[in-house]
Amino acid sequence: MSLLEVCGIKKNYGTGKAQTQALININLKINKGEFVAIMGASGSGKSTLLNLISTIDKPTEGKIYIDGADITKLSNTKANEFRRDNLGFIFQDFKLLDSLTVEENISVPLIIQKKNRDVHMRKISEIMNLLGITELRDKYPFQISGGEKQRTACARAVITNPKLILADEPTGALDSNNAKNIMKVLVDINSKFNSTILLVTHDAMSASYSQRIVFFKDGSVVNELNRKNEIPIEFYNKVSLINSEVQQTCN
């Protein structure tokens, strides 16, 4: 069953001769529990689409449905409420609050939704254990590494059982070893909690941990690849080859 449906999306910026087409007739479906990556170079339109799906921006044409709801019709107030109640976010720069401990940072979405944190302590502990950050519970962001910060951000994203987790270049600020560890964390989250994840990345290694990759170029979908039963390294080789072909056609 489709959780996310992107139907004929177009996004233009500017007017007249100065108008730029950022997205051109994008169609995309993501099923519940699926882990999908959107891959493309800078300027390919992948981040623009993420902004539309996250209700931060609105399309010029087309519709976007999340769990049957047309989010393109939401007012700013309703969009804020929808984002709060239905979406989880993982950012490249973590966006942790320096004045809060790791446990408190993970609890922030619960507080925003006016839920009792004490009632959810068992789940907080379960997620921290799954992500290997239990011993960091009382530490502050300045006391932990980049990889540990991103694990904390991943825990925060999943704590409210969001319908969709949006990961925007989550390994961009990490070294290769921590990047691989974070991608394994996302795979675990997808498997353990049946979380639907949409990853935006330019990195073939990160994309190779997903179940399906949609390739973007110049605002359009140009290719798609399913992992099937391949292990990440085998899938990575295919991803790298297709990505190279896409980039060559750009030049």
C-alpha positions as CSV (number, residue, x, y, z in Angstrom):
1,M,0.0,0.0,0.0
2,S,1.4,3.4,-1.0
3,L,2.2,5.8,1.9
4,L,3.6,8.5,-0.3
5,E,2.3,9.4,-3.8
6,V,3.9,12.2,-5.8
7,C,1.7,13.0,-8.8
8,G,2.8,15.2,-11.8
9,I,4.7,17.5,-9.6
10,K,6.3,20.6,-11.2
11,K,8.1,23.4,-9.4
12,N,9.1,26.7,-11.0
13,Y,11.0,29.6,-9.5
14,G,11.0,33.1,-10.8
15,T,8.8,34.5,-13.6
16,G,9.0,35.2,-17.4
17,K,12.4,34.7,-19.0
18,A,14.0,34.4,-15.5
19,Q,11.8,31.4,-14.7
20,T,13.7,28.2,-13.7
21,Q,12.1,24.7,-13.7
22,A,13.4,22.9,-10.6
23,L,11.1,19.9,-11.0
24,I,9.5,18.6,-14.2
25,N,6.5,16.2,-14.0
26,I,7.7,14.1,-11.1
27,N,5.8,10.9,-10.3
28,L,6.8,8.7,-7.4
29,K,5.3,6.1,-5.1
30,I,6.7,4.8,-1.8
31,N,5.0,2.0,0.0
32,K,4.6,1.7,3.8
33,G,7.7,0.3,5.3
34,E,9.9,0.9,2.3
35,F,13.4,2.5,2.4
36,V,13.9,4.6,-0.7
37,A,16.8,6.8,-1.7
38,I,16.7,9.8,-4.1
39,M,20.1,10.3,-5.7
40,G,21.4,13.1,-7.8
41,A,24.0,15.8,-8.1
42,S,23.7,19.2,-6.6
43,G,20.9,21.1,-8.5
44,S,19.2,17.9,-9.7
45,G,16.0,18.8,-7.8
46,K,16.1,16.2,-5.1
47,S,16.2,18.7,-2.2
48,T,13.4,20.7,-3.8
49,L,11.2,17.6,-3.8
50,L,12.1,16.9,-0.2
51,N,11.0,20.4,0.7
52,L,7.7,19.8,-1.0
53,I,7.1,16.5,0.7
54,S,8.0,18.0,4.1
55,T,5.3,20.7,3.5
56,I,8.0,23.4,3.8
57,D,7.2,24.5,0.2
58,K,4.3,24.1,-2.3
59,P,4.5,22.8,-5.9
60,T,3.6,24.9,-8.9
61,E,1.5,22.0,-10.3
62,G,0.6,18.5,-9.1
63,K,-0.4,16.8,-5.9
64,I,1.4,15.0,-3.1
65,Y,-0.4,12.5,-0.9
66,I,0.8,11.1,2.4
67,D,-1.3,8.3,3.7
68,G,-4.2,9.5,1.5
69,A,-4.0,13.2,2.6
70,D,-3.4,15.8,0.0
71,I,-0.7,17.9,1.7
72,T,-0.5,20.5,-1.1
73,K,-3.9,21.8,0.1
74,L,-2.8,22.5,3.7
75,S,-2.7,26.0,5.1
76,N,0.5,27.1,6.7
77,T,-0.9,26.3,10.2
78,K,-2.2,22.9,9.1
79,A,1.1,22.1,7.4
80,N,2.9,22.8,10.6
81,E,0.6,20.5,12.5
82,F,0.9,17.8,9.8
83,R,4.7,18.0,9.9
84,R,4.7,17.8,13.7
85,D,2.4,14.8,13.9
86,N,3.4,12.7,10.9
87,L,7.0,13.4,9.8
88,G,10.4,12.6,11.3
89,F,13.5,14.5,10.2
90,I,17.2,13.6,10.1
91,F,19.5,16.5,8.9
92,Q,23.1,16.6,7.8
93,D,24.0,19.0,10.6
94,F,22.2,17.1,13.3
95,K,20.2,20.1,14.7
96,L,20.5,19.0,18.3
97,L,19.9,21.4,21.1
98,D,23.2,22.1,23.0
99,S,21.5,22.8,26.3
100,L,19.7,19.4,26.4
101,T,21.2,16.0,27.2
102,V,21.0,13.2,24.6
103,E,17.9,11.7,26.3
104,E,16.3,15.1,26.4
105,N,17.0,15.8,22.7
106,I,15.4,12.5,21.8
107,S,12.3,13.5,23.9
108,V,11.8,16.8,22.2
109,P,9.2,15.6,19.6
110,L,7.2,14.0,22.4
111,I,7.2,17.3,24.3
112,I,6.2,19.2,21.1
113,Q,3.3,16.8,20.7
114,K,2.4,17.3,24.3
115,K,2.9,13.7,25.2
116,N,4.1,12.6,28.6
117,R,7.8,11.7,28.3
118,D,7.6,9.4,31.4
119,V,5.0,7.2,29.7
120,H,7.4,6.8,26.8
121,M,10.6,6.1,28.7
122,R,10.5,2.4,27.9
123,K,10.5,3.3,24.2
124,I,13.2,5.9,24.6
125,S,15.4,3.3,26.3
126,E,14.6,0.7,23.6
127,I,15.6,3.1,20.8
128,M,18.8,4.2,22.6
129,N,19.8,0.6,23.1
130,L,19.1,-0.3,19.5
131,L,21.2,2.6,18.3
132,G,24.0,2.0,20.8
133,I,23.8,5.3,22.7
134,T,22.4,4.2,26.1
135,E,25.7,5.2,27.8
136,L,25.3,8.7,26.3
137,R,22.0,9.3,28.0
138,D,23.2,12.1,30.3
139,K,25.8,13.6,28.0
140,Y,25.4,16.9,26.1
141,P,26.0,17.3,22.3
142,F,29.4,19.0,22.8
143,Q,30.5,15.9,24.7
144,I,29.9,13.4,22.0
145,S,31.2,12.6,18.5
146,G,29.6,13.4,15.1
147,G,28.5,9.8,14.6
148,E,27.0,9.8,18.1
149,K,25.2,13.0,17.4
150,Q,23.6,11.5,14.3
151,R,22.6,8.4,16.1
152,T,20.8,10.7,18.6
153,A,19.2,12.5,15.7
154,C,18.0,9.2,14.3
155,A,16.5,8.2,17.7
156,R,14.7,11.6,17.8
157,A,13.3,11.1,14.3
158,V,11.7,7.7,15.2
159,I,10.5,8.3,18.7
160,T,7.0,9.4,17.8
161,N,6.4,6.6,15.2
162,P,6.1,9.1,12.3
163,K,4.4,8.0,9.1
164,L,7.5,9.0,7.1
165,I,11.1,9.7,8.0
166,L,12.9,12.2,5.8
167,A,16.7,12.0,5.8
168,D,18.5,14.9,4.1
169,E,22.1,13.9,3.4
170,P,22.5,12.4,6.9
171,T,26.0,11.2,6.3
172,G,27.3,14.4,4.7
173,A,29.1,15.6,7.8
174,L,30.6,12.2,8.8
175,D,33.7,10.3,7.9
176,S,33.3,7.1,5.9
177,N,33.3,4.8,8.8
178,N,30.6,6.7,10.8
179,A,28.7,7.2,7.5
180,K,28.4,3.4,7.1
181,N,27.4,3.0,10.7
182,I,24.6,5.5,10.4
183,M,23.3,3.8,7.2
184,K,23.3,0.6,9.1
185,V,21.3,2.4,11.8
186,L,18.7,3.5,9.3
187,V,18.4,-0.1,8.0
188,D,17.8,-1.3,11.6
189,I,15.2,1.4,12.1
190,N,13.5,0.5,8.9
191,S,13.5,-3.2,9.8
192,K,12.8,-3.0,13.6
193,F,10.0,-0.4,13.5
194,N,8.8,-0.9,9.9
195,S,9.6,2.8,9.4
196,T,9.1,4.3,5.9
197,I,12.3,6.2,5.1
198,L,13.0,8.6,2.2
199,L,16.7,9.4,1.9
200,V,18.1,12.2,-0.2
201,T,21.8,11.8,-1.0
202,H,24.5,12.4,-3.7
203,D,26.6,9.6,-2.2
204,A,26.5,6.1,-3.8
205,M,27.6,4.3,-0.7
206,S,24.7,5.8,1.4
207,A,22.2,5.1,-1.3
208,S,23.3,1.5,-1.6
209,Y,21.8,0.7,1.8
210,S,18.3,1.5,0.6
211,Q,15.9,-0.9,-1.0
212,R,15.3,1.2,-4.1
213,I,17.0,4.2,-5.7
214,V,15.4,6.9,-7.8
215,F,17.9,8.9,-9.9
216,F,17.4,12.6,-10.5
217,K,18.9,14.8,-13.2
218,D,17.9,18.3,-14.2
219,G,14.6,18.1,-12.3
220,S,13.5,14.8,-13.8
221,V,13.5,11.2,-12.8
222,V,15.9,9.5,-15.2
223,N,16.4,6.0,-13.8
224,E,15.4,3.6,-11.0
225,L,17.1,0.6,-9.4
226,N,15.8,-2.0,-7.0
227,R,18.3,-3.9,-4.7
228,K,16.5,-7.2,-4.7
229,N,18.6,-9.7,-2.8
230,E,22.0,-8.1,-3.3
231,I,24.2,-7.2,-0.4
232,P,25.2,-3.5,-0.1
233,I,28.6,-3.9,-1.8
234,E,27.0,-5.6,-4.8
235,F,24.3,-3.0,-5.0
236,Y,26.9,-0.2,-4.5
237,N,28.7,-1.3,-7.7
238,K,25.5,-1.1,-9.7
239,V,24.6,2.3,-8.1
240,S,28.0,3.7,-8.9
241,L,27.8,2.6,-12.5
242,I,24.4,4.1,-13.1
243,N,25.3,7.3,-11.3
244,S,28.4,7.6,-13.4
245,E,26.3,7.2,-16.6
246,V,23.8,9.8,-15.3
247,Q,26.6,12.3,-14.6
248,Q,28.2,11.7,-18.0
249,T,24.9,12.6,-19.8
250,C,24.8,15.8,-17.8
251,N,28.1,17.0,-19.3
